[in-house]
């Protein structure tokens, strides 16, 4: 069934179809309509879940951690400062290996206060041990939420589904809502091997000393470092699982299938743009305009940010002449985080392109397609070298070049 | 779907002696029960057992006389503080002849 609705409602339908059992969330712009829709679903018996209103985002994720530890499929959603308020619990959820799914409706971070879109919120949480997926349109939002539950439960790592505030969350687009029976066949009911069980009392994630030692049965129990090493290696292995899930989804629902990168006119492109979220779709127009003018350009939208698909990046970009990374986030005092990751991935290649960084759209600053065209064109014409310092697009400073 | 095994290592500890290691070595002062004053000892009845109830590490037994497992007792002194008849005193570990115990 096709419907025309907002990105937030698309996400809510994804959660409904995934049969989440516990939902705890605190409203924050631009995430609010998502949780309102979910509470409607619960109230109207369209979703058999416990909806737990909480007094903060820290509590929202704490409730999800408890629910997931007790063996329930848990969901939450937030934005910006709300996500940052969860920070401690984000690390906890990942370290405890709880398959929670969370939508992050991307918004800039205060101060100064902003409610508009950029990626600083989720990018700043990249090292919490959560898998991060970025959606580019409404169809990807609903599909990615369903896949995210599958992925989280398969690899026992929590997953963030990130999508752009307002640009996607509040705009209306047609998208397909999959049949609930088909989703039920695709996504099995929640099952968890290790959860709290009153019949077999146990302490989960208690204080763990630096050295590993024997448990009460005399077996060697893993120490902190072994458990954290396991999180890392499982993150790496989860990339193959994501690809399998995408293929399974594609064969069942006949769409999707871009696990890591979604390329547009990249096959023969000398210069490629890399970016995340809805910006990559906006770039399709810029690429079309430049192709008409004879420029050999393409755009690649990164769907999976953590774990970082280095080998995919190498295969896709090492033979290009140039790569321009457009980012709505910044590691202050250094450069864009994605830019640094991409350079790092390409370092081991014998042949590699020049790589440049462009920061744009912070705090909802409008991104004009014509500006994308001009910025990309000048990068192509300069036949540039790798520049560590990012350039800024759309900055309104007097006397600026 | 790939056959990888996930979450091989997790923090999962069952209740039982020694899950936190042999914590008796942490002790600086040890509780010693005076059987002349201890209520269950004096009355030879299942009575009181405040020490058993309040020990945070569960190392006091509900026997007559109550036995303290020094392998795991950390010497916190709650039992001595709470004993209604003052039958438990905390004794410096250094003053105890190791061969005696």
Boltz contact constraints between the chains, C-beta under 6 A:
constraints:
  - contact:
      token1: [A, 97]
      token2: [B, 7]
      max_distance: 6.0
  - contact:
      token1: [A, 155]
      token2: [B, 6]
      max_distance: 6.0
  - contact:
      token1: [A, 156]
      token2: [B, 6]
      max_distance: 6.0
  - contact:
      token1: [A, 156]
      token2: [B, 7]
      max_distance: 6.0
  - contact:
      token1: [A, 194]
      token2: [B, 10]
      max_distance: 6.0
  - contact:
      token1: [A, 201]
      token2: [B, 15]
      max_distance: 6.0
  - contact:
      token1: [A, 202]
      token2: [B, 12]
      max_distance: 6.0
  - contact:
      token1: [A, 202]
      token2: [B, 14]
      max_distance: 6.0
  - contact:
      token1: [A, 203]
      token2: [B, 13]
      max_distance: 6.0
  - contact:
      token1: [A, 205]
      token2: [B, 11]
      max_distance: 6.0
  - contact:
      token1: [A, 206]
      token2: [B, 13]
      max_distance: 6.0
  - contact:
      token1: [A, 208]
      token2: [B, 11]
      max_distance: 6.0
  - contact:
      token1: [A, 216]
      token2: [B, 14]
      max_distance: 6.0
  - contact:
      token1: [A, 216]
      token2: [B, 16]
      max_distance: 6.0
  - contact:
      token1: [A, 216]
      token2: [B, 18]
      max_distance: 6.0
  - contact:
      token1: [A, 216]
      token2: [B, 19]
      max_distance: 6.0
  - contact:
      token1: [A, 222]
      token2: [B, 9]
      max_distance: 6.0
  - contact:
      token1: [A, 226]
      token2: [B, 9]
      max_distance: 6.0
  - contact:
      token1: [A, 227]
      token2: [B, 9]
      max_distance: 6.0
  - contact:
      token1: [A, 227]
      token2: [B, 11]
      max_distance: 6.0
  - contact:
      token1: [A, 230]
      token2: [B, 8]
      max_distance: 6.0
  - contact:
      token1: [A, 230]
      token2: [B, 9]
      max_distance: 6.0
  - contact:
      token1: [A, 234]
      token2: [B, 6]
      max_distance: 6.0
  - contact:
      token1: [A, 237]
      token2: [B, 4]
      max_distance: 6.0
  - contact:
      token1: [A, 240]
      token2: [B, 2]
      max_distance: 6.0
  - contact:
      token1: [A, 241]
      token2: [B, 2]
      max_distance: 6.0
  - contact:
      token1: [A, 244]
      token2: [B, 1]
      max_distance: 6.0
  - contact:
      token1: [A, 244]
      token2: [B, 2]
      max_distance: 6.0
